[in-house]
Structures are given as C-alpha cells and as structure tokens.
Amino acid sequence: MLKNLTTTRVGGPAHQLVTATSEAELAQAVAAADSAGQKVLLIGGGSNLVISDEGFPGVAIQIATRGLHLDEQPSGKVLLRAAAGESWDATVEYSLVQGLSGLEALSGIPGCTGATPVQNVGAYGADVSQALAWARVYDRQTSQVLKLDNSQLEFAYRDSVIKRTSNDGSPRYVVLEVAFLLERESLSAPIRYAELARRLDVEAGDRADALLVRQTVLELRRSKGMVFDPKDPDSHSTGSFFTNPIVDAGVLERLPENAPNYPVPQEGMVKLSAAWLIDQAGFGKGYGLEGTGGFSVADGRASLSTKHTLAITNRGGAKAADIVAIARAVRAGVQERFGIMLVNEPLLIGLEL
C-alpha cells in the first residue's frame, strides 16, 4: 500500500512498485514505464503526496538513491552534491557538520533532496533557489540526462520549470542529483524571517551561528507539528496544505488592517498568509476533531493540526477522501469569507479538490 510510503499515511496500492537505488535504475525504470505507455508516479519521502484510496494505476517508483559529495571551488565556496533520494534534512545536517552554511533555515523539512527544486521548497524566509547551483535530470521527452542551472530552472514562489512541465504530478524532468553552492562559514545566511530573528535575538538581515539557527528552526517546526514524528498525529500530514496566496495588492482594501501581507517581486502583487485567512474564516486549530464544527466532515479521522491551521492531519484511520474533505471545507470557507481561492501545495494523485 502506498500509504506506507507517505507522511500523511493515506493511499491505496500501485499497479506496480519499483525501488530504484541508483541513477541508472531510476532512469531505466522511468524509460521502461514510458515505453510501455504506463503512468509514472515518483515517490521520495512521500511528504508532498496525497494518493487516492484506489491507489495508482501505473508504475510507482520509489527513489532510494544515496550519495553526498563535496567539491571545493576556486571561489572558496563549496559545491555540495546530493543524490535525489537523500533525506533533505540529512543533507542539511551534513552541510553544517562539514562547516558549511546556507541551508540551515531549511532544516526539518521532510522529504528527499531531489524534490526540493521541483517546487522551490522554502521556509523561514529561505528557499532552495537561493543556494541551488544546478540539478541533473533525466529528460523523458528526449531520453537524455541534462544539467539545468539555477536560471534554467526558472524558480518562482513554490514553483519551477520542473513543476510547470509536470502532468498530473508526473514530471518531464526526473531529478537525479542536486548541487548547492555554500559558504565555508560558521555564521548562517542572513536571517530573513521575523519570528526566527526574534527567537535568535538578532535583527532581520543579520547572521547568527548556523548550528544555532538549525536548532532553533527545528524547535519552531516541532512546536507546529512540522517535523514528522510517528508518535505525533499532528505531524502526519504534508506540512502546509495550502500555499500563501499571491494576489493583486488591491485585495488589501477589503481585508482587515491587521491582515499579514508581504512584498513580492511582482509589481502590484502581495503575498498573504494562508494560515491567517484559514483561521479568520473560522477554521481554528483542530478543526474536524470532536467538539468542533467540522467533526461531521470526516468524523474525526482527519482534521487541521492542533498546532497549526495550515496542516491537514491523519488522526488515525483516515482515508484520502477524509483529507480532501477537510481541505475542501477549508478552501470553500476562505473563498466565501474573503473571495480568495487557496491552492493546494501537495500533489493530489487520483484526487481533486
């Protein structure tokens, strides 16, 4: 059952399941499925997937490649190369143990390293595009291995060319290896997130001890149920289910003055807090549990996290339909209250909101 390979713990069986432990096995498995006209589902850490209860009617390929390597650069910086199947948090930890900084604010994010460039994974004011040098990929259209540099990946907020060229979650470009250009430095990259800066007792834009930044980020994430723990149902989720909406700045005129909003590169646009919108639309922490107005949605099997309104959690025995039912209710409520349509962050396999 595919639920055993995901952090939300939902999903039926695959028609075929293949585990790839090398780049060659990964490319060959994808090529064989394509030649046979079969659908392909790539599974790394399973932290960004909600798979239907019926399962997947094609080939599910579990990416289990391993390898971390350092290449000293003439500039004095260091290139950290990581196999796609390496745990992302283990990659971050390795970089810090090696005396490198640049990834510390991204500590504790579940999933595999190869998934990070797909939607430009980020948290606490940082994202992978800030340090990523290139990704080596297998192009399913040409059957070639390519190296896409940072600019060719066309990064945007939770987006990239890899994500935009995917079809129903199945990518044209299969990530084989990712490389990050990091500093040999004990201090972190500049702290861009106000909450993190406060916890570190520094000003936004300042640096702090990189190992301390990692420790602080992990503490913050655990307090919000955002570090997977088999014993904590609040962490049995895909993390943030909805992205922070980027909307026309004119929307602020019809929102309360205290509505959190953040600048974005796009002129005339602004980023809002999905968590704030959800809470203000009447969906508090634990929505869906017994004693809340949402209990009837999934009979308590799924709910918003009791620690963070952005995560939709499996409380034990939930089906994919229960997770989606909670998401649907929340999205509809925010749309009704604010006229803003939230967009799901995880891939929905065989499901629709």
Residue, then its C-alpha position, 0 to 999 in steps of 0.5 A: m500500500l502506498k500509504n506506507l510510503t507517505t507522511t500523511r499515511v493515506g493511499g491505496p496500492a500501485h499497479q506496480l512498485v519499483t525501488a530504484t537505488s541508483e541513477a541508472e535504475l531510476a532512469q531505466a525504470v522511468a524509460a521502461a514505464d514510458s515505453a510501455g505507455q504506463k503512468v509514472l508516479l515518483i515517490g521520495g519521502g512521500s511528504n508532498l503526496v496525497i494518493s487516492d484510496e484506489g491507489f495508482p494505476g501505473v508504475a510507482i517508483q520509489i527513489a532510494t538513491r544515496g550519495l553526498h559529495l563535496d567539491e571545493q571551488p576556486s571561489g572558496k565556496v563549496l559545491l555540495r552534491a546530493a543524490a535525489g533520494e537523500s533525506w533533505d534534512a540529512t543533507v542539511e545536517y551534513s552541510l553544517v557538520q562539514g562547516l558549511s552554511g546556507l541551508e540551515a533555515l531549511s532544516g526539518i523539512p521532510g522529504c528527499t533532496g531531489a524534490t526540493p527544486v521541483q517546487n522551490v521548497g522554502a521556509y523561514g524566509a529561505d528557499v532552495s533557489q537561493a543556494l541551488a547551483w544546478a540539478r541533473v535530470y533525466d529528460r523523458q521527452t528526449s531520453q537524455v540526462l541534462k544539467l539545468d542551472n539555477s536560471q534554467l530552472e526558472f524558480a518562482y514562489r513554490d514553483s519551477v520549470i520542473k513543476r510547470t512541465s509536470n502532468d498530473g504530478s508526473p514530471r518531464y524532468v526526473v531529478l537525479e542529483v542536486a548541487f548547492l553552492l555554500e559558504r565555508e562559514s560558521l555564521s548562517a545566511p542572513i536571517r530573513y524571517a521575523e519570528l526566527a530573528r526574534r527567537l535568535d535575538v538578532e535583527a532581520g538581515d543579520r547572521a547568527d551561528a548556523l548550528l544555532v539557527r538549525q536548532t532553533v528552526l527545528e524547535l519552531r517546526r516541532s512546536k507546529g507539528m512540522v517535523f514528522d514524528p510517528k508518535d505525533p498525529d499532528s505531524h502526519s500530514t504534508g506540512s502546509f496544505f495550502t500555499n500563501p496566496i499571491v494576489d493583486a495588492g488591491v485585495l488589501e482594501r477589503l481585508p482587515e488592517n491587521a491582515p499579514n501581507y508581504p512584498v513580492p517581486q511582482e509589481g502590484m502583487v502581495k503575498l498573504s498568509a494562508a494560515w491567517l485567512i484559514d483561521q479568520a474564516g473560522f477554521g481554528k486549530g483542530y478543526g474536524l476533531e470532536g467538539t468542533g464544527g467540522f467533526s461531521v466532515a470526516d468524523g474525526r479521522a482527519s482534521l487541521s493540526t492542533k498546532h497549526t491551521l495550515a496542516i491537514t492531519n491523519r488522526g488515525g484511520a483516515k482515508a484520502a477522501d477524509i483529507v480532501a474533505i477537510a481541505r475542501a471545507v477549508r478552501a470553500g470557507v476562505q473563498e466565501r469569507f474573503g473571495i480568495m481561492l487557496v491552492n493546494e501545495p501537495l500533489l493530489i494523485g487520483l484526487e481533486l479538490 
